[in-house]
């Protein structure tokens, strides 16, 4: 859980961006694992090396096209992705800086 008293708005933005990157890396790993499993299946079936190279090239084109098309392989950020990103998040403000800004707020708030 994000503690608002130790994180600024920029930290929340960074958390979302980092969580998307975690999800993106996970999705790429899934695509590569599926491609490897498909390639292994093709090898067991005796697919020729030329046909296999064509399938791999087509797979690479699909990954590239997927980054341009929302219809293929969407990146979905999960709660787990957010948790992983949060574990690595470093607050942009120190406790001392937060205290300083709170004192300024209290001084001019009235």
C-alpha positions as a Markdown table, in Angstrom:
| # | Residue | x | y | z |
|---|---|---|---|---|
| 1 | Unk | 0.0 | 0.0 | 0.0 |
| 2 | Unk | 1.2 | 3.5 | -0.8 |
| 3 | Unk | 1.5 | 5.8 | 2.2 |
| 4 | Unk | 0.5 | 9.3 | 1.0 |
| 5 | Unk | 2.5 | 10.9 | 3.8 |
| 6 | Unk | 5.8 | 9.6 | 2.4 |
| 7 | Unk | 5.1 | 9.8 | -1.3 |
| 8 | Unk | 4.5 | 12.8 | -3.6 |
| 9 | Unk | 2.5 | 13.0 | -6.8 |
| 10 | Unk | 5.6 | 12.3 | -8.8 |
| 11 | Unk | 6.1 | 9.1 | -6.8 |
| 12 | Unk | 2.6 | 7.9 | -7.7 |
| 13 | Unk | 3.3 | 8.6 | -11.4 |
| 14 | Unk | 6.6 | 6.7 | -11.1 |
| 15 | Unk | 4.8 | 3.8 | -9.4 |
| 16 | Unk | 2.3 | 3.5 | -12.3 |
| 17 | Unk | 5.0 | 3.8 | -14.9 |
| 18 | Unk | 7.1 | 1.2 | -13.2 |
| 19 | Unk | 4.2 | -1.2 | -12.7 |
| 20 | Unk | 3.5 | -0.9 | -16.4 |
| 21 | Unk | 7.1 | -1.8 | -17.2 |
| 22 | Unk | 6.8 | -4.8 | -14.8 |
| 23 | Unk | 3.7 | -5.9 | -16.7 |
| 24 | Unk | 5.3 | -5.3 | -20.1 |
| 25 | Unk | 8.4 | -7.4 | -19.2 |
| 26 | Unk | 6.0 | -10.2 | -17.9 |
| 27 | Unk | 4.1 | -10.1 | -21.2 |
| 28 | Unk | 7.2 | -10.2 | -23.3 |
| 29 | Unk | 8.4 | -13.2 | -21.3 |
| 30 | Unk | 5.0 | -14.9 | -21.9 |
| 31 | Unk | 5.2 | -14.3 | -25.7 |
| 32 | Unk | 8.8 | -15.6 | -25.8 |
| 33 | Unk | 7.8 | -18.7 | -23.8 |
| 34 | Unk | 4.9 | -19.4 | -26.1 |
| 35 | Unk | 7.2 | -18.9 | -29.1 |
| 36 | Unk | 9.8 | -21.3 | -27.6 |
| 37 | Unk | 7.1 | -23.9 | -26.9 |
| 38 | Unk | 5.8 | -23.5 | -30.4 |
| 39 | Unk | 9.3 | -23.9 | -31.9 |
| 40 | Unk | 9.9 | -26.9 | -29.7 |
| 41 | Unk | 6.7 | -28.5 | -31.0 |
| 42 | Unk | 7.7 | -27.7 | -34.6 |
| 43 | Unk | 11.1 | -29.4 | -34.0 |
| 44 | Unk | 9.4 | -32.5 | -32.7 |
| 45 | Unk | 7.1 | -32.6 | -35.7 |
| 46 | Unk | 10.1 | -32.4 | -38.1 |
| 47 | Unk | 9.4 | -28.9 | -39.4 |
| 48 | Unk | 12.2 | -27.9 | -41.9 |
| 49 | Unk | 14.6 | -25.3 | -40.7 |
| 50 | Unk | 13.5 | -22.9 | -43.5 |
| 51 | Unk | 9.9 | -23.2 | -42.4 |
| 52 | Unk | 10.9 | -22.7 | -38.8 |
| 53 | Unk | 12.9 | -19.6 | -39.6 |
| 54 | Unk | 9.8 | -18.2 | -41.4 |
| 55 | Unk | 7.6 | -18.9 | -38.4 |
| 56 | Unk | 10.1 | -17.2 | -36.0 |
| 57 | Unk | 10.3 | -14.2 | -38.3 |
| 58 | Unk | 6.5 | -14.0 | -38.4 |
| 59 | Unk | 6.5 | -14.2 | -34.6 |
| 60 | Unk | 8.9 | -11.3 | -34.3 |
| 61 | Unk | 6.8 | -9.2 | -36.6 |
| 62 | Unk | 3.7 | -10.0 | -34.4 |
| 63 | Unk | 5.6 | -8.8 | -31.3 |
| 64 | Unk | 6.5 | -5.6 | -33.1 |
| 65 | Unk | 3.0 | -5.1 | -34.5 |
| 66 | Unk | 1.6 | -5.8 | -31.0 |
| 67 | Unk | 3.4 | -2.7 | -29.7 |
| 68 | Unk | 1.6 | -0.7 | -32.4 |
| 69 | Unk | -1.8 | -2.4 | -32.2 |
| 70 | Unk | -4.0 | -2.6 | -29.2 |
| 71 | Unk | -5.7 | -5.7 | -30.5 |
| 72 | Unk | -2.7 | -7.9 | -30.1 |
| 73 | Unk | -1.1 | -8.9 | -26.9 |
| 74 | Unk | -2.3 | -6.1 | -24.6 |
| 75 | Unk | -0.3 | -5.3 | -21.5 |
| 76 | Unk | -2.5 | -5.6 | -18.4 |
| 77 | Unk | -1.2 | -4.2 | -15.1 |
| 78 | Unk | -2.1 | -6.4 | -12.2 |
| 79 | Unk | -2.1 | -5.8 | -8.5 |
| 80 | Unk | 1.0 | -8.0 | -8.3 |
| 81 | Unk | 2.7 | -5.7 | -10.8 |
| 82 | Unk | 1.9 | -2.8 | -8.6 |
| 83 | Unk | 3.2 | -4.5 | -5.5 |
| 84 | Unk | 6.5 | -5.4 | -7.3 |
| 85 | Unk | 6.9 | -1.8 | -8.5 |
| 86 | Unk | 6.1 | -0.5 | -5.0 |
| 87 | Unk | 8.8 | -2.6 | -3.4 |
| 88 | Unk | 11.4 | -0.9 | -5.6 |
| 89 | Unk | 10.0 | 2.6 | -5.3 |
| 90 | Unk | 12.2 | 5.2 | -3.7 |
| 91 | Unk | 10.4 | 8.3 | -2.4 |
| 92 | Unk | 11.4 | 11.5 | -4.1 |
| 93 | Unk | 11.2 | 13.4 | -0.8 |
| 94 | Unk | 13.0 | 12.6 | 2.4 |
| 95 | Unk | 11.2 | 12.7 | 5.8 |
| 96 | Unk | 13.0 | 15.9 | 6.6 |
| 97 | Unk | 11.8 | 17.6 | 3.4 |
| 98 | Unk | 8.2 | 16.5 | 4.1 |
| 99 | Unk | 8.4 | 17.9 | 7.6 |
| 100 | Unk | 9.8 | 21.2 | 6.2 |
| 101 | Unk | 6.9 | 21.5 | 3.7 |
| 102 | Unk | 4.4 | 20.6 | 6.4 |
| 103 | Unk | 5.8 | 23.4 | 8.6 |
| 104 | Unk | 5.4 | 25.8 | 5.7 |
| 105 | Unk | 1.9 | 24.7 | 5.1 |
| 106 | Unk | 1.0 | 25.1 | 8.8 |
| 107 | Unk | 2.5 | 28.5 | 8.9 |
| 108 | Unk | 0.6 | 29.9 | 5.9 |
| 109 | Unk | -2.6 | 27.8 | 6.1 |
| 110 | Unk | -4.5 | 30.2 | 8.3 |
